[in-house]
């Protein structure tokens, strides 16, 4: 639980200060690492026409008022992804941003409505290279605060050990006893097959759960708690149906060039070989918003400027990493509020 005292209370701040100083050291060390890798640090706008188009991410909306009084809806970004990809389209080849991002309906030990996302892109680089980046970043963070171990809720992992690399299909077979390949078809997904397999694994389902909902339940309940124990896990080759912004694997389009980094059972990074087919990206984002409207009764506009830029974007790979979670793991903090200089105040 977060400390019930206000963060500015002297004792509450004193109790957190060592962790906060550690955070500053980690940020400084990461900035130095990216500079040494010839990255350019960028700052993109937080106020956007579209906050992002993922079904289960919720944005904060506001009104942009023109001098004459005309009003237009704008959103605080849930990710800097669209803006960063525009810069890659513009000719930048290695960029990184320590981005403040905003997500509504998210609160808990690992979630805050405002947090810092470390996001970086490499043009003309395979997504496996960004897996190597993640390993270097964990080691850099650990070195910055002089720790040999990441911890969370009694779980531990060595940030210097080579990460376990596990495909999603392998993880489903190992930890849920499910043949995920049998739940895919050449055209997409087989809900009935996955639902039957999930029930066999003891997962409770709702009648209106779609394939993606069932996949996510299995991942959260059966697989994620087993990842990143002792050492980090790189979970890769996600089903294409669960990878709206990633390009398909060339040898088998049922799977996508997507990975997630888990440490101590906590997901801290999500990386892609980036989709650059603008027409296909439009189709996927529209499908995401149709599903969002079905579930939540709301949707967000597409960023037409992003889609236009995507048509000019070179092949690239990118990663989004939760900086606050990284600091939590490196410091052993039990709650995200402990690692924020000024945590969000709940109503």
PLY file of the C-alpha trace (Angstrom):
ply
format ascii 1.0
element vertex 347
property float x
property float y
property float z
element edge 346
property int vertex1
property int vertex2
end_header
0.00 0.00 0.00
1.07 3.57 -0.63
1.92 5.70 2.41
-1.35 7.35 3.66
0.54 10.54 4.56
0.76 13.22 1.84
3.95 12.88 -0.15
5.07 16.34 0.99
4.92 15.45 4.69
8.52 15.69 5.86
8.75 12.20 7.31
6.97 10.64 4.32
9.37 12.37 1.94
12.39 11.46 4.08
11.30 7.81 4.01
11.22 7.85 0.19
14.16 10.12 -0.51
16.82 7.44 -0.92
14.69 5.73 -3.57
14.02 9.05 -5.32
17.72 9.86 -5.42
18.22 6.39 -6.87
15.65 7.21 -9.53
17.63 10.31 -10.50
20.81 8.26 -10.75
19.08 5.70 -12.96
17.73 8.40 -15.28
21.16 10.02 -15.55
22.81 6.67 -16.26
20.25 5.79 -18.92
20.66 9.15 -20.62
24.41 8.55 -20.73
23.89 5.05 -22.14
21.65 6.31 -24.94
24.09 9.11 -25.78
26.89 6.56 -26.03
24.71 4.57 -28.45
24.31 7.70 -30.62
20.64 8.28 -29.82
19.08 11.73 -30.02
16.82 12.56 -27.08
13.55 14.09 -28.29
10.56 15.76 -26.65
7.20 15.23 -28.34
3.89 16.91 -27.59
1.70 15.45 -24.84
-1.46 17.04 -26.27
-2.63 15.14 -29.33
-5.50 14.76 -31.81
-5.54 11.05 -30.94
-4.22 9.62 -27.66
-3.63 6.20 -29.21
-6.02 3.53 -30.44
-5.70 0.49 -28.20
-8.96 -1.09 -27.10
-8.33 -1.15 -23.36
-6.38 2.09 -22.90
-8.36 5.11 -21.72
-7.34 8.72 -22.22
-7.92 12.08 -20.56
-9.79 14.46 -22.86
-9.75 18.24 -22.89
-10.87 21.11 -25.12
-8.56 23.23 -27.24
-10.08 26.70 -27.50
-9.23 28.96 -30.42
-8.97 32.75 -29.81
-12.41 33.14 -31.38
-13.91 30.58 -29.01
-14.14 27.58 -31.36
-13.52 24.33 -29.51
-11.75 21.16 -30.63
-11.25 17.97 -28.62
-7.70 17.06 -27.73
-6.27 14.23 -25.61
-3.32 13.68 -23.33
-1.28 10.94 -24.97
-1.30 7.40 -23.62
2.03 6.89 -25.42
4.47 9.01 -27.47
4.46 6.33 -30.19
2.66 8.14 -32.98
4.74 11.29 -32.57
8.02 9.37 -32.37
7.21 7.45 -35.53
6.59 10.74 -37.31
10.14 11.75 -36.39
11.50 8.46 -37.74
9.55 9.17 -40.94
11.14 12.62 -40.98
14.62 11.09 -41.09
15.68 10.49 -37.47
17.43 7.15 -37.12
17.90 6.64 -33.37
15.65 8.51 -30.97
14.73 8.18 -27.31
12.19 9.99 -25.15
11.57 10.06 -21.41
7.89 10.76 -21.96
5.22 11.75 -19.47
2.11 9.78 -20.44
-1.43 9.60 -19.11
-3.85 6.71 -18.74
-7.29 6.97 -17.21
-8.95 4.14 -15.25
-5.54 2.87 -14.11
-4.56 2.80 -10.43
-2.74 0.27 -8.29
0.65 -0.86 -7.08
1.97 -0.96 -10.66
-0.32 1.62 -12.28
-0.63 5.40 -12.02
-2.71 7.81 -14.11
0.46 9.76 -14.99
3.83 8.07 -15.34
7.10 8.08 -17.30
7.54 5.92 -20.36
11.01 5.42 -21.75
10.53 4.90 -25.47
13.19 4.45 -28.15
13.42 3.59 -31.84
16.10 2.25 -34.15
15.56 2.66 -37.89
16.73 -0.20 -40.11
17.31 -2.47 -37.10
15.79 -5.88 -36.31
13.63 -6.06 -33.23
16.03 -8.58 -31.66
18.52 -5.71 -31.31
16.09 -3.97 -28.96
15.95 -7.09 -26.81
19.69 -6.58 -26.36
19.02 -2.92 -25.50
16.65 -4.04 -22.72
19.36 -6.24 -21.22
21.80 -3.33 -21.23
19.23 -1.01 -19.67
18.53 -3.40 -16.79
22.25 -3.71 -16.09
22.73 0.06 -16.35
19.90 0.73 -13.89
21.21 -1.85 -11.42
24.73 -0.45 -11.61
23.45 3.09 -11.04
21.99 2.14 -7.65
24.62 -0.48 -6.77
22.28 -3.46 -6.61
22.80 -7.02 -7.82
19.15 -7.99 -7.52
15.75 -6.74 -8.68
12.87 -7.55 -6.33
9.09 -7.28 -6.14
6.71 -8.92 -3.66
9.13 -11.59 -2.56
10.32 -12.41 -6.06
13.85 -11.75 -7.23
15.80 -11.62 -10.49
19.42 -11.02 -11.43
19.51 -7.96 -13.77
22.93 -9.02 -15.09
22.01 -12.59 -16.01
21.23 -13.38 -19.67
17.47 -13.21 -20.13
15.41 -16.32 -20.77
13.95 -16.16 -24.29
10.58 -17.85 -24.59
8.04 -17.72 -27.41
4.42 -17.10 -26.48
3.54 -20.50 -27.92
6.17 -22.17 -25.72
4.92 -20.31 -22.64
1.30 -21.37 -23.21
2.37 -24.99 -23.59
4.66 -24.93 -20.55
2.54 -23.02 -18.05
-1.05 -23.53 -19.23
-0.84 -26.84 -21.08
-2.35 -25.20 -24.17
-1.40 -25.70 -27.81
-1.78 -22.11 -28.96
-0.99 -23.00 -32.57
-4.16 -25.13 -32.64
-6.15 -22.02 -31.67
-4.98 -20.09 -34.74
-6.04 -20.43 -38.35
-4.57 -19.19 -41.60
-7.28 -16.49 -41.57
-6.88 -15.49 -37.94
-8.09 -17.02 -34.68
-10.33 -19.84 -33.47
-12.30 -18.61 -30.46
-14.03 -21.92 -29.79
-10.74 -23.79 -29.63
-9.11 -21.27 -27.29
-12.20 -21.07 -25.07
-12.29 -24.86 -24.68
-8.57 -24.93 -23.86
-8.95 -22.10 -21.33
-11.81 -23.84 -19.55
-9.68 -26.96 -19.43
-6.99 -24.89 -17.72
-9.50 -23.70 -15.11
-10.06 -20.18 -16.48
-13.52 -18.68 -15.97
-14.86 -16.97 -19.08
-17.67 -14.56 -19.85
-20.05 -15.30 -22.70
-18.94 -12.20 -24.63
-15.18 -12.73 -24.20
-13.52 -12.64 -27.60
-10.31 -14.46 -28.57
-8.15 -11.60 -27.33
-9.94 -11.45 -23.99
-9.39 -15.16 -23.43
-5.74 -14.90 -24.47
-5.21 -12.05 -22.00
-6.88 -13.95 -19.14
-4.62 -16.93 -19.72
-1.57 -14.71 -19.92
-2.36 -12.85 -16.70
-3.56 -15.80 -14.63
-1.35 -18.67 -15.78
1.77 -17.30 -17.43
2.86 -13.84 -16.24
3.39 -14.92 -12.59
5.93 -17.51 -13.82
8.03 -15.11 -15.87
11.17 -13.23 -14.90
11.95 -15.32 -11.81
15.66 -15.57 -11.09
16.41 -13.76 -14.33
14.46 -11.67 -16.83
12.23 -13.30 -19.44
11.82 -12.03 -22.99
8.46 -13.32 -24.18
8.34 -13.01 -27.97
6.45 -13.92 -31.15
2.99 -12.84 -30.05
-0.05 -13.79 -32.11
-0.60 -11.19 -34.82
-4.14 -10.75 -33.48
-2.64 -9.32 -30.27
-0.15 -7.01 -31.97
-1.96 -4.14 -33.68
1.17 -2.03 -34.17
3.69 -4.77 -35.00
4.65 -6.20 -38.37
3.95 -9.88 -39.08
6.76 -12.40 -38.86
7.92 -12.86 -42.49
8.10 -16.65 -42.26
4.68 -17.06 -40.61
2.20 -14.15 -40.59
0.13 -15.75 -37.81
2.79 -14.39 -35.46
4.12 -10.87 -35.00
7.53 -9.36 -34.31
6.59 -8.37 -30.79
8.21 -9.03 -27.43
7.60 -8.13 -23.81
10.17 -8.02 -21.02
9.19 -9.53 -17.66
11.09 -9.23 -14.40
9.82 -10.70 -11.10
6.49 -11.43 -12.77
6.13 -7.76 -13.80
5.89 -6.65 -17.43
8.18 -3.66 -17.88
8.70 -3.31 -21.65
6.82 -3.91 -24.89
8.74 -3.93 -28.18
7.89 -4.29 -31.87
9.25 -4.66 -35.30
7.14 -1.72 -36.43
4.31 -2.08 -38.93
4.86 0.38 -41.81
1.95 -0.61 -44.06
-0.32 2.41 -43.66
-3.41 0.74 -45.12
-3.04 -2.30 -42.87
-2.38 -0.06 -39.87
-5.59 1.87 -40.57
-7.56 -1.36 -40.76
-6.14 -2.58 -37.45
-6.71 0.68 -35.60
-10.27 0.94 -36.88
-10.88 -2.61 -35.64
-9.47 -1.66 -32.23
-11.79 1.32 -32.01
-14.82 -0.73 -33.09
-14.07 -3.14 -30.26
-13.53 -0.27 -27.81
-16.91 1.18 -28.71
-18.54 -2.23 -28.25
-17.07 -2.72 -24.79
-16.88 0.81 -23.38
-19.23 2.86 -25.54
-16.46 5.24 -26.63
-13.70 5.49 -29.21
-10.94 7.88 -30.22
-10.20 9.40 -33.62
-7.37 8.12 -35.76
-4.36 10.37 -36.21
-4.48 10.92 -39.96
-1.15 12.73 -39.86
0.42 9.62 -38.29
-1.01 7.36 -40.99
0.28 9.70 -43.71
3.75 9.71 -42.11
3.71 5.92 -41.74
3.61 5.57 -45.52
7.04 7.26 -45.58
8.53 5.47 -42.56
11.53 3.17 -43.08
11.70 -0.25 -41.47
12.30 0.28 -37.76
11.94 -1.28 -34.34
10.81 0.38 -31.13
10.31 -0.29 -27.42
8.27 1.30 -24.65
9.60 0.65 -21.13
7.94 1.68 -17.87
10.61 3.75 -16.15
8.77 3.83 -12.83
8.50 0.04 -12.78
12.19 -0.26 -13.58
12.98 1.97 -10.59
10.61 -0.06 -8.41
12.42 -3.28 -9.27
15.87 -1.77 -8.79
14.95 -0.28 -5.41
12.61 -3.00 -4.12
9.79 -0.46 -3.70
6.36 -2.10 -3.22
4.23 0.62 -4.85
4.66 2.92 -7.83
3.93 5.99 -5.67
7.13 5.30 -3.72
9.30 5.99 -6.78
7.58 9.19 -7.98
8.77 12.58 -6.77
5.20 13.87 -6.72
2.77 10.94 -7.00
-0.76 11.51 -8.24
-3.24 12.51 -5.55
-6.38 10.39 -5.62
-9.79 11.93 -5.10
0 1
1 2
2 3
3 4
4 5
5 6
6 7
7 8
8 9
9 10
10 11
11 12
12 13
13 14
14 15
15 16
16 17
17 18
18 19
19 20
20 21
21 22
22 23
23 24
24 25
25 26
26 27
27 28
28 29
29 30
30 31
31 32
32 33
33 34
34 35
35 36
36 37
37 38
38 39
39 40
40 41
41 42
42 43
43 44
44 45
45 46
46 47
47 48
48 49
49 50
50 51
51 52
52 53
53 54
54 55
55 56
56 57
57 58
58 59
59 60
60 61
61 62
62 63
63 64
64 65
65 66
66 67
67 68
68 69
69 70
70 71
71 72
72 73
73 74
74 75
75 76
76 77
77 78
78 79
79 80
80 81
81 82
82 83
83 84
84 85
85 86
86 87
87 88
88 89
89 90
90 91
91 92
92 93
93 94
94 95
95 96
96 97
97 98
98 99
99 100
100 101
101 102
102 103
103 104
104 105
105 106
106 107
107 108
108 109
109 110
110 111
111 112
112 113
113 114
114 115
115 116
116 117
117 118
118 119
119 120
120 121
121 122
122 123
123 124
124 125
125 126
126 127
127 128
128 129
129 130
130 131
131 132
132 133
133 134
134 135
135 136
136 137
137 138
138 139
139 140
140 141
141 142
142 143
143 144
144 145
145 146
146 147
147 148
148 149
149 150
150 151
151 152
152 153
153 154
154 155
155 156
156 157
157 158
158 159
159 160
160 161
161 162
162 163
163 164
164 165
165 166
166 167
167 168
168 169
169 170
170 171
171 172
172 173
173 174
174 175
175 176
176 177
177 178
178 179
179 180
180 181
181 182
182 183
183 184
184 185
185 186
186 187
187 188
188 189
189 190
190 191
191 192
192 193
193 194
194 195
195 196
196 197
197 198
198 199
199 200
200 201
201 202
202 203
203 204
204 205
205 206
206 207
207 208
208 209
209 210
210 211
211 212
212 213
213 214
214 215
215 216
216 217
217 218
218 219
219 220
220 221
221 222
222 223
223 224
224 225
225 226
226 227
227 228
228 229
229 230
230 231
231 232
232 233
233 234
234 235
235 236
236 237
237 238
238 239
239 240
240 241
241 242
242 243
243 244
244 245
245 246
246 247
247 248
248 249
249 250
250 251
251 252
252 253
253 254
254 255
255 256
256 257
257 258
258 259
259 260
260 261
261 262
262 263
263 264
264 265
265 266
266 267
267 268
268 269
269 270
270 271
271 272
272 273
273 274
274 275
275 276
276 277
277 278
278 279
279 280
280 281
281 282
282 283
283 284
284 285
285 286
286 287
287 288
288 289
289 290
290 291
291 292
292 293
293 294
294 295
295 296
296 297
297 298
298 299
299 300
300 301
301 302
302 303
303 304
304 305
305 306
306 307
307 308
308 309
309 310
310 311
311 312
312 313
313 314
314 315
315 316
316 317
317 318
318 319
319 320
320 321
321 322
322 323
323 324
324 325
325 326
326 327
327 328
328 329
329 330
330 331
331 332
332 333
333 334
334 335
335 336
336 337
337 338
338 339
339 340
340 341
341 342
342 343
343 344
344 345
345 346
